Amino acid sequence: MTSLTNSSTVLNPDTYLNHLTPSEGRQFELGRNIILVALGMTIWDILVYVPEDWRILRRNPLRCIVLSFIFSRLFALSYVLLSVLERTMPFQAPRTPSMTKSFFGVFSYCCSTFLFLRRLHAVYSDQRWVRWIFSLLWIAYVAVEFSVPFGVGTIHIPGTRYYRSTVTKRNVGANGILLLIYDTSVFLAITIKVVTSHSSTDERVKWSTIVSGKALPRLSRAIIQGGQQYYLMTAAATILVTAMVYIPTISGPLKLTFTIPVMPFVASMASRAYRNLRLYELDLAATSKETPATMTNVQSECTNATLSVGGIYNC
């Protein structure tokens, strides 16, 4: 009778899901499906922009900003790929792949936030103290980010070599809060600088036009709208995931599962903002060869907005 009971309880002991409770098994499968979808979206996001990205790489030297643009999504892809392997492959020593995956995520976040920082450096090219303050804020964020991999632990599924990650320290949630503070500060600083730079020369520029970008010159409007797209979408995702970390009824493995799609999403939005502005610059350069007056207008706009010639874009 005992043998019959055991065989009916665990029909296939070699299947790792049979060693989890029904609720844990559902969470594990849900997390695996979410990660597989994230992997497909990340690969699609990289492949669909290959022509535009190649155009940017051909026209720009490999500096820190360009390298960050390249590796933000590549690190995110590596992070998601290792997350898939984590849910589908057995490991004798799970700590190594878990730490490797976490550091790929850290590098991706560092590259993405650096792209946003360089946008601020370009706008505040005439105020070194502002650039230093936000650079120190970025360094503080990176320092906290590098502590996140040590706040995530691994546990084997009983009786198997499969494992799952779980939150072990509260600093994982604090990282999301700091990211939100950093992005908000940079976004507001860029918006204030661009709007106030034009308010003295164009009375039509009001705070009510910030969202739409109306009454702003084309370059300034591109900067505002690109920052809005990046900030609003990444802030919403960050708030949602950070809130989940602090909800006690959500299990640790499921909390980490929902953070995984955010990584490539932030990288995608940061790359999108950089790509759109860089392609805008290249299109202006091509147009100016045919109509020299266009470049004169752009140079005038750069002067009014105090934009950096050596920043994200060249004026």
N, C-alpha and C positions, 0 to 999 in steps of 0.2 A: 504493500500500500504506500509506503514511504517513497519507493522508487517511482511509482506511478504519479504521485503528487509532484515530485521534483521534475519529472519529465514533462508534466502538463504545465508547470510553472515556467520552465525554461526549455522551450522546444529545441532551440539551437543555441547552445552555450557559446559557440564560436562567433556569434553575431553580437557586436558590442552593445547595440541598442537593447538587447535582452537583459543587460546587466543594469539598466536604468529603470527607475519607476516610470509609470505611464506619463506623468506630467513632465518629468525630466527628458524622456524620450521625445515628446512633442516639442519641447523647447529646443532640443538639440537639432532635430530635423528642420524646425523653423529657422534656426540660425544658419544652418547649412544652406538652405534655399536662398536666404537673404544674401549670403556671401557669394553664392554662385551668380545671382543676378547682378550684384555689384561688380564682380569680375567681368561679366559680359559688357556692362555699361562702361567700365574703365577702358577695356580694349577698344570698344567702339569709339569712345571719345578721343583716343589717341589716333586711330586709323583715319577717322573722318577729317581730321585737320592736318594730315600729312602734307598736302600741297601748300597750304598757307604757312605751316611751320618751316617747311623747306625753303620757302621764299625768304622768310625772316632770317634763317641761318645763313643763307648765301649772301645776304646783304649786311651782316653784322659780325664783327669779330667775337670770338669766344671769351667774353668777359663774365664777371660774376653774375650779372643780371641775366645774361643769355643762358648760362649754365643752370641757374635756378629755374628758368623757364623750361629747360629741357628735363631736368631731373625731378622737378616737383611731381610730375605725372608718372615718371618711370619709378620713382620710389614708392608712389602710391600703388602702382600696379604690382610691384614686388610685395608690398604689404598685403594686398588683397589676395594675391596668389598663394602666399604662405599661409594666409588664413584659411584658404580652401584646403590646402594640404593638411592643415591642423585638424580639419573636420573629416578628412577622408583617408588619412594614412596613419599607420601605427608608428610610434617612436619609442625607442628604448629610453632615451634621455630627453624628455620633452622640454626641459628648461632652455636648451640651446636654440631650437627653432622658435620658441616663444619669444626669447629675448631678441633674436635676429629680426623677427617680424616687427616687434615693438620699435626697434631702432630705425627700421625702414620707415615706419610711420612718423617717427620724430624728424627724420631728415626731410620727409615730404612736407610736413608742417613748416619746418624752418625755411625751406625754399619758397613755399607759397606766401608766407608772411613777409619774407624778404622782398618779393616782388611788390607788395603793397608798400613796404617801407621805401623802396627806391622811387615810387611814385611821389611820395611825400618829399623826398630829397630833391626831386626835380622842381616841385612847386615852390619849395622854400630854399631855393638856391642862394637867395640873398640874405638868409638868416641862419648863420651857422649854429647858434645856440639852440634853435628849434630842432635842427637836424641831430644835434648831439643828444638832446633830451629823448627824442623818439628812438634813436639808435640804442641808448641805454635801456629804454623800455623793451625794445626787441631782444636785447641780450638777456634781460631778466626773464622774459618769456621763454627764450630758448633754454635757459638754465633750469627752469621749472619743468619744461618739456622733457629734458633728458632724465628727470627723476621718475617719469611715468613708467618706463619699463620695469623699474624696481618695485613698483606698486602693484604689479600684476603677477599673480601666481599661477601655477599649473597643478592640476590634480588628474591622476589616472582614473579612467573609468574602471571600477573594480573588476578584476579578473581579466583585463585586457591591457594592451599596450597603447590603446587610443587614449587621448587626453583632452581636456578642455581647460580654457583659461578662466580665471575668476579674479575679481577685484579684491585686493588684500589691504589697500591703504586708501584713505580718503583723498589723498593728493591727486588722484586721477580725476576727480570731479573739479578740484580747484584749478586744474589745468584748463578746463573748458571755460571757467569763469575768467581767468586771466586772458585767454584768447579773445573772449568777448570784449573785455576792457580795452585790450590792445587795438582790435579792429575798430571799435567805436571811436577811440581817441584819434586814430589815424584818419578815419573817414571824416570826422567833424573838422579836424585841422585842415585837411585838403579842401573841404567844401567852403569853410570860412575864408581861406586864403584866396581861392579862385573868385568867389563872389565879391569880396571886398576889393580885390584888385580891379574889378571892372565897375564897381559902384560909383567910383569917383569920376569915371569917364562916360558912363552911360546910366542915366537916371532911371531907365526902365528896369534895371536889374534889381529885383526885390527878392526877399526871402521866399515869397510865394511862388517864384519862378524856379526855385532850386530843383524841385522834383521833376518838372518837365524839361528844364534846361532852356526854356525860351528866353529870349533877350540876351543870351550869352553867345559869344563868337563860337565858331564851329569847333575849334580845338579845345576851348574851355568846356564846351558842352560835352565833348567826347570824354574829357577827364571826369566830369561830374557823373555822367550817366554810367560810365564804366565802373566807377567806385560804388555807385548805388547798387548796381547789379551784383557786384561781388559781396558788398557788405550785407545787404538785406537778406540775401539767400543763405549765406554762410552763417549769419547771426541767428536766423531762425533755426537752422539745423543744429547749431551749437547749443542754443537754449534748450531745445527738445532733448538732446542727448544728455546734457548736463543734468537736467531735471530727473531723467531716468536713473542716473547714477545714485541720486539721493533718495529715491523711492524705495523703502525697505521691502516692499512686497515683490519687487522684481528681482529675480535671482542674479547672482554675479555673472555667470556665463552669458545670460541674455542681455545684461547691461552692456557688456563688451561687444556683443554681436551688433547692436545698434550703432556703436561708434565706428564700426568698420566702413560702412558706406559713406560716412561723413568725410573720411580721409580723401578718397579720390574726388569727391564732390568739391571740397575746398580747393584742391589742386586744379581741378577743371575750371572753376570760376576765376581763380587767380590768373591762370594761363589765358583764359578768355579775355579778361580785362587788359592784360599786357598785349596779347595778340591784336586785338581790335585797335588799340592805340598805335601800335607799331605799324600795322598795315595802313592805317590812316596816314601816318607820316610818309610811308613809301609812296602812297598814291598822290599825296601832295607834291612830293619831290618829282614824280613823273609828270604831273600836270604843270609844274613850274617850268619845266624845260620847254614846254610848248607856249605857255603864257607867263612871261616873267612877272607880270603884275600880280599873279597869284602868290608868288614867293614874297613879294614886297608886303602884301597884306598879312601873310602868315608871320613874317618877321615882326611886323608891327604888333600883332596880337601877342606874340611871345614876349615882347618888351612890356606891354601893358600888364600882362599876367605874371611878369617876373618869373618865367619858366626857365629851367636850366637847359643850356645848350647841350650839355653832356649828360643829361639825365636819362630817363627812360626813352626819350625820343630826342631827335635833333631838330632844332629850329633854325 
